[in-house]
Amino acid sequence: MNILFVTPKINMDGGGSNSNTDLRIKTLLSSGHRIKVVTLFSDYNKLPRQNPYEIIPYYRKPRLWFFVNLFVYKILKKYDRETDLFYIDGPQFLWGAGLYKLFGKKPIILHLNVLPYVVLEHGTRLYPEDSVKISLLKKIKFWLRAKIIGYIDIILGGKIDSLTCTSPIIREQCIHFGFNKNNLDLLPEFIDTKIFLSHDKKRTLSKHRKHLLYVGRLVPCKGVDLLLKSLSYLKDVDIMLNIVGDGSEFSRLETLSRTLGVNNRVHFHKWIKRDELKTFYDEADIFVHPARWAEPLGITVVEAMMTELPVIVPKISGSAWVAGRAGLTFQNGDEKDLAEKITLLLNDDTLYEQLRSETKSEAQKLDYKEWQGKLEDLIKRLTN
């Protein structure tokens, strides 16, 4: 099968979706398909010296969204004759793919790692300060723009043969948004759980000082401020929080920890080497993923569970599906509820052991080998 894979970039120095995209391409290769990979924003590519697949680089700028999609349409037309199936990585290219399907016949799989354009916030704001800064006129303009663009999304998205959703919540939101459920297929990010760190011995809850861990980017949507605020409710608990990551919120979060008076129980660590990260996982008792929004998946949650760490995640999120029987959930955006769930888990050895015992089995349901067959079945269904 000749497959043209279209993606923004391939940056092997990055984590998360970058490595997942590479693994998905290599899985297609291992299944016997002939793959060409188009990278649209190739200035951001960071590739190994020896790459097993052919890359066709284009050097567009990731702005002027409409014109990027028009360029995607032109690429699909250009490679139409030599391609059996197009695989498009990301909802930002939905218009270009749908426009091609108005005239072209080759099947398209488009992967949704986030909800197209509109994110439903489920009781909490992505940026809490927005309610103060956004005027009524801007809110009306945003609403109108969302309605118009959303209407076009549904029309063009309905032309695409399969929209693969990285978690059930993405599929549910797409159906709620108005997409046809018959061309929405569940297909998570491709994750190789074997590359994650492992815990050397059976994990038990610490008897004295308890350790919480967060690993990830420090940006507003990740909700690390909620985690800091939750500590202010845990005044009588001997607890230490390690925050590993960097981002635009780093300085603000450091200041917030001092304002809340919890800075003596919080250690910030900017990005560290992978082998050093193992120490943090080994010392931790609980991994907390406090995202404000209905985050699609949460790969660091999978990694934490592979080290046998019970997790606490937002109730409405892909992370809740990932955690399954290995975690507790809290109400999105509610630091008090988060503090209550932390307290519950720290004070209940039986519950802790129950969750810990499920961690690896729940994490391994996300392993790419569990989903490779479904991808092949999907390709066969679309091309027969």
C-alpha positions as MATLAB code, in Angstrom:
seq = 'MNILFVTPKINMDGGGSNSNTDLRIKTLLSSGHRIKVVTLFSDYNKLPRQNPYEIIPYYRKPRLWFFVNLFVYKILKKYDRETDLFYIDGPQFLWGAGLYKLFGKKPIILHLNVLPYVVLEHGTRLYPEDSVKISLLKKIKFWLRAKIIGYIDIILGGKIDSLTCTSPIIREQCIHFGFNKNNLDLLPEFIDTKIFLSHDKKRTLSKHRKHLLYVGRLVPCKGVDLLLKSLSYLKDVDIMLNIVGDGSEFSRLETLSRTLGVNNRVHFHKWIKRDELKTFYDEADIFVHPARWAEPLGITVVEAMMTELPVIVPKISGSAWVAGRAGLTFQNGDEKDLAEKITLLLNDDTLYEQLRSETKSEAQKLDYKEWQGKLEDLIKRLTN';
ca = [
       0.000    0.000    0.000;
       1.372    3.434   -0.981;
       0.656    5.860    1.871;
       1.422    9.576    1.956;
       1.739   10.680    5.581;
       1.280   14.431    6.115;
       2.434   15.924    9.433;
       3.532   19.358   10.711;
       7.063   18.252   11.606;
       9.159   15.397   12.954;
      11.257   16.544   15.873;
      12.989   13.606   17.547;
      14.372   15.915   20.247;
      10.821   16.647   21.381;
       8.619   14.408   23.465;
       4.946   13.563   23.430;
       3.311   13.613   20.018;
       6.664   13.897   18.191;
       7.807   10.405   19.168;
       4.275    9.060   18.744;
       4.137   10.245   15.138;
       7.490    8.636   14.393;
       6.359    5.330   15.931;
       3.105    5.374   13.943;
       5.050    5.817   10.703;
       7.496    3.040   11.593;
       4.577    0.746   12.478;
       3.075    1.337    9.045;
       6.457    0.516    7.502;
       6.750   -2.685    9.526;
       3.327   -3.747    8.214;
       4.695   -3.676    4.662;
       3.387   -0.313    3.483;
       5.444    2.051    1.346;
       5.536    5.393    3.156;
       6.402    8.899    2.057;
       6.256   11.560    4.754;
       5.479   15.195    3.989;
       6.522   17.632    6.725;
       4.864   21.002    6.215;
       6.846   23.080    8.735;
      10.225   21.523    8.071;
      12.210   24.306    9.735;
      11.228   22.512   12.955;
      12.388   19.046   11.876;
      15.077   17.368   13.950;
      15.849   13.985   12.460;
      18.313   11.192   13.206;
      21.158   10.686   10.728;
      19.666    7.425    9.541;
      15.936    7.616    8.977;
      14.011    4.535    7.728;
      11.419    6.508    5.753;
      11.542    9.104    2.994;
      10.786   12.688    4.012;
       9.526   15.303    1.571;
      10.141   18.661    3.293;
       8.105   21.786    2.690;
       8.931   25.026    4.436;
       5.623   26.684    5.180;
       5.132   28.951    8.179;
       2.633   27.754   10.821;
       0.375   30.769   10.392;
      -2.271   31.987    7.961;
      -4.307   28.895    8.706;
      -6.537   29.095    5.616;
      -3.572   29.224    3.233;
      -1.838   26.311    4.987;
      -4.964   24.228    4.380;
      -5.093   25.343    0.761;
      -1.486   24.142    0.466;
      -2.453   20.774    1.995;
      -5.173   20.446   -0.637;
      -2.593   21.109   -3.373;
      -0.223   18.479   -1.937;
      -2.958   15.844   -1.885;
      -3.838   16.665   -5.496;
      -0.165   16.505   -6.485;
       0.381   13.014   -5.044;
      -3.063   11.648   -5.849;
      -2.028    9.289   -8.677;
       0.829    7.606   -6.823;
      -0.984    7.252   -3.477;
      -3.448    4.621   -2.282;
      -4.259    6.329    1.032;
      -3.524    9.657    2.691;
      -2.779    9.743    6.432;
      -2.995   13.267    7.839;
      -1.673   13.999   11.310;
      -3.638   16.733   13.049;
      -7.017   18.512   13.055;
      -5.413   21.756   11.865;
      -5.390   20.279    8.344;
      -9.046   19.201    8.321;
     -10.131   21.850    5.809;
      -7.430   20.910    3.302;
      -8.294   17.216    3.600;
     -12.036   17.855    3.321;
     -11.555   20.149    0.327;
      -9.609   17.402   -1.454;
     -12.431   14.911   -0.762;
     -14.921   17.210   -2.513;
     -13.145   16.313   -5.752;
     -10.625   13.519   -5.030;
     -11.368    9.833   -4.502;
      -8.428    8.448   -2.512;
      -9.338    7.583    1.111;
      -8.097    9.774    3.953;
      -7.410    9.026    7.611;
      -7.119   12.220    9.664;
      -5.890   11.878   13.240;
      -7.502   14.034   15.933;
      -5.139   14.445   18.875;
      -7.248   17.411   19.998;
     -10.794   18.533   19.250;
     -11.009   20.616   16.069;
     -10.980   24.314   16.906;
     -13.364   24.318   19.893;
     -12.350   22.945   23.306;
     -15.212   22.354   25.765;
     -14.028   23.523   29.181;
     -16.345   21.571   31.520;
     -16.672   23.975   34.411;
     -13.217   25.510   34.427;
     -11.502   28.092   32.235;
      -8.366   27.258   30.324;
      -6.975   30.665   31.290;
      -8.673   31.764   34.554;
      -7.903   35.447   33.972;
      -9.791   35.451   30.637;
     -13.134   36.206   32.317;
     -11.705   39.558   33.416;
      -9.855   40.454   30.213;
     -12.351   39.458   27.486;
     -14.994   42.068   26.694;
     -18.573   41.182   25.762;
     -17.931   42.262   22.167;
     -14.923   39.942   21.902;
     -16.945   37.086   23.395;
     -19.659   37.638   20.752;
     -17.043   37.738   17.983;
     -15.453   34.543   19.290;
     -18.842   32.820   19.464;
     -19.720   33.816   15.895;
     -16.321   32.743   14.620;
     -16.623   29.397   16.395;
     -20.080   28.828   14.911;
     -19.003   29.675   11.368;
     -15.738   27.734   11.457;
     -17.414   24.882   13.319;
     -20.084   24.649   10.622;
     -17.377   24.392    7.932;
     -15.505   21.835   10.063;
     -18.573   19.603   10.180;
     -19.211   19.852    6.424;
     -15.605   19.189    5.369;
     -14.907   16.732    8.200;
     -17.916   14.732    7.057;
     -16.215   14.140    3.712;
     -13.147   12.511    5.310;
     -13.266    8.706    5.389;
     -12.025    8.265    8.974;
     -11.354   10.705   11.794;
      -9.299    8.778   14.342;
      -9.703   10.017   17.927;
      -6.860    9.687   20.415;
      -9.235    8.969   23.335;
     -12.948    8.412   23.984;
     -13.409   11.988   25.216;
     -12.269   13.374   21.853;
     -14.805   11.126   20.119;
     -17.570   12.146   22.550;
     -16.789   15.838   22.092;
     -16.744   15.485   18.310;
     -20.185   13.829   18.371;
     -21.455   16.574   20.695;
     -19.958   19.148   18.331;
     -21.933   17.654   15.422;
     -19.591   15.230   13.664;
     -20.972   11.982   12.229;
     -20.182    9.230   14.747;
     -19.925    6.647   11.946;
     -16.592    7.995   10.703;
     -15.087    8.610   14.158;
     -12.726    5.752   15.100;
     -10.920    5.350   18.431;
      -7.171    5.098   17.822;
      -4.861    6.437   20.573;
      -1.397    7.872   20.149;
       1.155    5.162   19.388;
       3.127    4.628   22.593;
       5.867    2.080   23.225;
       5.470    1.364   26.939;
       8.739   -0.643   26.989;
      10.811    2.542   26.660;
       9.376    4.014   29.856;
      11.177    3.852   33.160;
      10.401    1.019   35.551;
      10.392    0.773   39.325;
      12.963   -1.688   40.685;
      10.931   -3.003   43.625;
       7.347   -3.204   44.809;
       6.138    0.291   45.604;
       4.624    1.015   49.018;
       3.267    4.208   50.519;
       5.916    6.115   52.495;
       5.459    5.966   56.260;
       6.781    9.444   56.970;
       7.153   12.313   54.479;
       4.933   11.776   51.423;
       6.083   12.787   47.950;
       3.878   14.079   45.125;
       5.164   14.378   41.558;
       4.180   16.361   38.476;
       6.092   16.014   35.193;
       5.199   18.094   32.155;
       5.073   21.521   30.578;
       4.387   24.535   32.770;
       1.645   26.257   30.789;
      -1.818   27.433   31.949;
      -3.806   24.513   30.527;
      -1.760   22.017   32.584;
      -3.236   23.427   35.809;
      -0.107   23.266   37.966;
      -1.435   26.319   39.849;
      -4.336   24.110   41.012;
      -1.853   21.617   42.422;
      -0.036   24.364   44.338;
      -3.325   25.714   45.694;
      -4.347   22.220   46.790;
      -1.251   22.101   49.047;
      -2.601   25.037   51.038;
      -5.444   22.723   52.144;
      -2.947   20.094   53.349;
      -1.421   22.056   56.229;
      -1.083   19.121   58.639;
       0.472   16.686   56.170;
       4.235   16.135   55.920;
       4.396   16.393   52.160;
       6.847   17.378   49.417;
       5.897   18.217   45.833;
       8.417   17.880   43.000;
       7.517   19.760   39.812;
       9.630   18.693   36.846;
       9.274   20.766   33.686;
       9.564   24.193   32.155;
       7.397   26.642   30.271;
       5.853   30.094   30.203;
       4.375   29.687   33.708;
       7.618   28.783   35.513;
       8.240   32.167   37.170;
       4.561   32.767   37.934;
       4.252   29.372   39.620;
       7.358   29.986   41.737;
       5.847   33.296   42.845;
       2.476   31.656   43.522;
       4.092   29.014   45.751;
       5.601   31.812   47.883;
       2.315   33.745   47.963;
       0.460   30.638   49.146;
       3.139   29.911   51.740;
       3.844   26.426   50.370;
       7.247   27.146   48.814;
       9.009   25.217   51.606;
       7.143   22.096   50.423;
       7.697   22.560   46.681;
      10.810   21.945   44.605;
      10.927   23.123   40.975;
      13.203   21.333   38.517;
      13.590   22.446   34.928;
      13.880   19.778   32.237;
      16.354   17.103   33.300;
      17.959   14.125   31.608;
      15.846   11.020   31.314;
      18.064    8.857   33.513;
      17.828   11.519   36.263;
      14.031   11.459   36.022;
      14.025    7.909   37.378;
      15.024    9.210   40.826;
      11.900   11.378   40.996;
       9.631    8.508   40.017;
      11.321    6.213   42.545;
      10.845    8.708   45.398;
       7.247    9.619   44.550;
       4.152    8.209   46.237;
       1.540    9.723   43.915;
       1.653   11.241   40.434;
      -0.721   14.188   40.002;
      -1.822   15.429   36.590;
      -3.922   18.542   37.360;
      -4.845   19.694   33.817;
      -7.555   22.361   33.707;
      -9.076   21.314   30.413;
     -10.437   18.055   29.040;
      -6.954   16.980   27.972;
      -7.026   14.357   25.201;
      -4.607   11.793   26.668;
      -1.678   12.601   28.992;
       1.393   10.573   28.059;
       3.215   11.366   31.313;
       0.338    9.626   33.112;
       1.135    6.443   31.155;
       4.806    6.776   32.039;
       4.023    7.246   35.746;
       1.791    4.178   35.760;
       4.534    2.083   34.195;
       6.590    2.859   37.324;
       3.656    1.579   39.451;
       2.647    5.057   40.619;
      -1.043    5.556   41.405;
      -2.287    8.713   39.677;
      -4.776   11.515   40.328;
      -6.244   13.090   37.183;
      -9.147   15.362   36.111;
     -12.516   13.626   35.949;
     -13.361   14.864   32.441;
     -10.258   14.080   30.423;
      -8.503   11.475   28.342;
      -6.242   10.973   31.358;
      -9.183    9.541   33.311;
      -9.612    6.891   30.594;
      -5.866    6.200   30.663;
      -5.821    5.846   34.471;
      -8.803    3.516   34.613;
      -8.599    1.359   37.751;
      -5.164    2.766   38.648;
      -6.170    6.264   39.689;
      -8.558    8.676   41.355;
     -10.275   11.581   39.617;
     -11.079   15.095   40.827;
     -13.486   17.711   39.495;
     -11.802   19.733   36.745;
     -10.484   23.041   38.061;
     -11.377   22.332   41.715;
      -8.266   22.559   43.925;
     -10.245   21.692   47.068;
     -11.503   18.441   45.543;
      -7.958   17.709   44.372;
      -6.692   18.187   47.948;
      -9.386   15.816   49.225;
      -8.364   13.114   46.740;
      -4.694   13.497   47.686;
      -5.614   13.191   51.373;
      -7.791   10.140   50.727;
      -5.043    8.289   48.911;
      -2.288    9.222   51.357;
      -4.335    7.976   54.324;
      -5.599    4.682   52.924;
      -2.952    1.978   52.483;
      -5.519   -0.518   51.176;
      -6.768    1.849   48.470;
      -3.197    2.764   47.589;
      -2.236   -0.891   47.082;
      -5.418   -1.544   45.099;
      -4.593    1.264   42.653;
      -0.888    0.395   42.503;
      -1.664   -3.208   41.558;
      -3.559   -2.018   38.467;
      -1.027    0.516   37.192;
       0.974   -1.518   34.676;
      -1.982   -3.401   33.212;
      -3.889   -0.153   32.689;
      -0.849    1.536   31.134;
      -0.197   -1.350   28.772;
      -3.634   -1.006   27.216;
      -2.113    2.083   25.548;
       0.827    0.172   24.046;
       0.914    0.581   20.274;
       0.919   -3.180   19.709;
      -2.576   -3.282   21.199;
      -3.766   -0.920   18.439;
      -1.616   -1.881   15.452;
      -4.176   -4.443   14.278;
      -7.022   -1.928   14.446;
      -5.064    0.497   12.263;
      -4.458   -2.245    9.692;
      -8.140   -3.227    9.730;
      -9.077    0.421    9.194;
      -6.720    0.749    6.224;
      -8.118   -2.426    4.656;
     -11.694   -1.254    5.171;
     -11.007    2.107    3.523;
      -9.051    0.759    0.557;
     -11.182   -2.275   -0.361;
];
